[in-house]
Amino acid sequence: MSGSIRFTWLRPGGWTRIGTVAAIAILFATPMLWAMGTFGADEDSVRRAIVFAAAGIWFFFLIGWGAGWAMRGFIVRQRDDDEGDDSPPRRPPAAAPHPAPHRPAGH
């Protein structure tokens, strides 16, 4: 390990997980917000809460998936600090062993 700390973006699957967690948070937060009267006190408040929950779930699922999809296009494989140009060249792969010589027929 080189000992240096590097900031790295989440892998594409990480963005999808964050979107899923946020969508689940919206699912659980909507009834609490409705109970506190955030969506109003009339009979349409339930409808507004349902629309809020559905829109939030779709929004966070799509943002999480979309960010992961977009990040796949920008991922560049990087070498560790120890694998710089100063490292010795790698050995070529070993050659296949030669076949054993055959005995002449009749011996």
PyMOL commands that set and color helices and strands:
alter all, ss='L'
color gray80, all
select helices_A, chain A and resi 12-35+45-72+81-83
alter helices_A, ss='H'
color red, helices_A
deselect
rebuild
show_as cartoon
